[in-house]
């Protein structure tokens, strides 16, 4: 036979409100065994909601939402036992700006950035919180405009820019995050617009800019401290 002592009811939640020195509510929620549990809501100085956080035993566990002074959404994130886990999306004027996937507190998989029209502006792969592999960048119309590769969070290997029609606008190479070798930029016609040579991020041969007739119109000479680390 089961008794109340054998099957106790779960502890009851106690409503909580905290106030500032002017008597305005700045935090509301509930606690179990003196620890915040469930949704906690914080408020700004004018009474607008500043954040909504799901808590368990006093730490973030579940979805959190943050808002600006006008009440517009700025961030939605997921937490597990106080550690960021799941999709985090940042907003500007309530539209998504970028989206990351967290696992155990570090960024993994493809991070996405968005144009104002909602189309993807960049897709950047992450592993263990660092940029890795090929990143792609897009115009507001959705056409590919740049490809580049990262290794251990630094540019490594070829980087290529594109015109909207898919023709190449720029060719470069990076080593350990620095420009290395030939840098070439092109007119939409395909003719050479600019050429320079770099070693460890420093210009070592003149950077020449051409007109479409092939004549040099600007010539930048190598200078000390020319570092293009990215």
N, C-alpha and C positions, 0 to 999 in steps of 0.2 A: 504494500500500500504506500502511495506517495504522499508525503506531507509537505506543508509549506516550507519546512526546514530543509527538506530534501530538494525542493525545486523553487528556490527563491526567485522572486520577481526581479527583473533588471532594475538597477538604480534609476530613480526618477531624475529627469533633467530639471535644473533650476535656472529660470530666466535671469539674465545679467544685463545691466546697463551701466555704462561708465559715462561720466559727465566732465566737461571742462570747468574752469573756474567761474564761468558765467552761467553755468547750469545747463548748457547745451549737451545733448547726447552726442558722444563721439564714438561709441562702440556699443553694439547690442548683440546678444546671442544667448547661449545657454551653456551650462556647465554640468558635468557629471563628476562626482567625487572631486570637486574644486578645480577641474580642468575643463577648458573650453572644448565642447564637442558639438558637431553639427555646423550650421552656417553662422559665421560671425560677420557682422556688417559694420564697417567703419564709415564715419560721416565727416565731410568737410565743414569749414566754418560757417557756411550758409545753409547747412543741413542736407546738402546733396550727398548721395552715396559715393564714397571714394573707393571702396573695395568690398568684395564679397568673397569670403574664404571658407572653404570646407575644412573643418578641423576634426581631429580624432585624438583624444588624450592630450589636447593642448598644442598639437603640431599640425601643419598643413597636410591634408590627406584628401585628395580629390581636386575638383576644379576651383581655380581662383579667378576672379575678374577684377580688373582695375579700371577706374574711370577718371577723366580729367575734371577740372573745376566746372565745366559746363555739363557734366553728366554723360559725356560721350565715352564710349568704350575705348580703352587704350591697350589692353592686354588680356588675353585668356590663356591660362597655363594649367598644367596638370601636375600634381604632386602625389608622391607615395611615401608615407612615413617621413615627411619633411624634406624629401629629396625631389627635385624637379624631374618629372618622368611623364612622357607622352608629348603631345603636340602643344607648342606654344605659338600663339599668333599675336603679333603686334598690329595696332590699328592707328590710323590718323584720320580724324574726322569720321570715325566709325567705319572706315573702309580698311581692309587688310593691306598691310605694307610688306610684311615678311612673315614667314612661317618656318619654325624649326621643330625637329623631332629630338626630344631628349630621352636618353636611357641612363638611369642611375646618375643623373646630374650632368651628363656630358652630351654634346650635340652629335648626332649620328645621321646617316643617310643624307638625302638631298634637302638643302635649305632652299626655300623659294622666296623670291622677291617679286613685287607686283607693281605694275604701272597703275596710274589713276583709273584707267579704264578696266582694271581687273585682270588684264593679261599678264602673264609671267614676264618679268624683266630680266631675271637671272635665276639660274639653277646651279647651285654650288654644292658639290658632294663633300661630306664630312665623315671622318672616321676618328673616333676617340677625341672629339672636340677640335680636330684640326682639318683644314681644307686639304683634300686629297683628290687626285684624278682630274678629269676634265670638267671645267666650268663652262657654262654657255650663257650668253647674254643676248637679249632680244629687244627689238624695237617695239614701240607702242602698237605697231601693226602686227606684231608676232613673227617678224622675220629675224633670222639669226644674224647678229652683227659682230659677234666676237666669240672666239674659243681660246681658252688657255688652260694650262695644266698646273696643278699644285702638287707638291710633295712635302709632307711635314709642315704644312701651313705656309710654304713659300712657293713662288712661281718657279717652275722647273720644266724646261722643254719649250716647244714651239708655242707661240701666241699668234693668232691670225684674226685680223679684222675683215669685215665684209661690208660691201655696199648693199642696199636693199635688194638689188637684182641678183645677189649672190656672188658677184665678182669680188676679188680680193682688194681690200683697201690698205692693209698693213700686214707685214710679216716681220716677226721678231723672234728672238730666242732668249730664254732666261736660264741662268745657272745659279743655284743657291739664292734665288730671289733677285738677282741682278741681271741687267741686260748683258748679253754676251754675243759677240759676232755682229753680223749685218742687221741693220734696221732699215727696212724699206717701206715707204708709203707711196700710194699710187693715186693718180687722178681717176675719176670714173671711166675715162676712156681706156684705162689700162697703162697709160704712160707713167713713167717714174716721176713722182712728185718730190721725194726726199730720200736721201741715203746717207747713212753714217755707220761707223764701225765702233763697237764698244768692247772693252775688256773689263770684266768684274765691275760693270756699272759705270765705267768712265769712258768718255769719248776719246778714242785714240787716233782717229782720222777725221778730217773735216766733215761736219754735217752739212751737206749741200741740199739746197732747195731749188728745184727747177721749175721753169714754166713749161707749158705743153709743147713748146718748140725744142725742148731739151737744153735750153740755156740756163746756166746757173744764175739765180737772182739773189740768193742769200747764201753766205758761207760762214758757218760758225766753227771756230777753231777749237781744238781740245783745250780744256781748262782744268785746273786742279779742283778736286772735290766734286767732280760730276758723278753723283750717286743717284741711280734710279731704282733703288730697292723698292719692291712691292710685296 
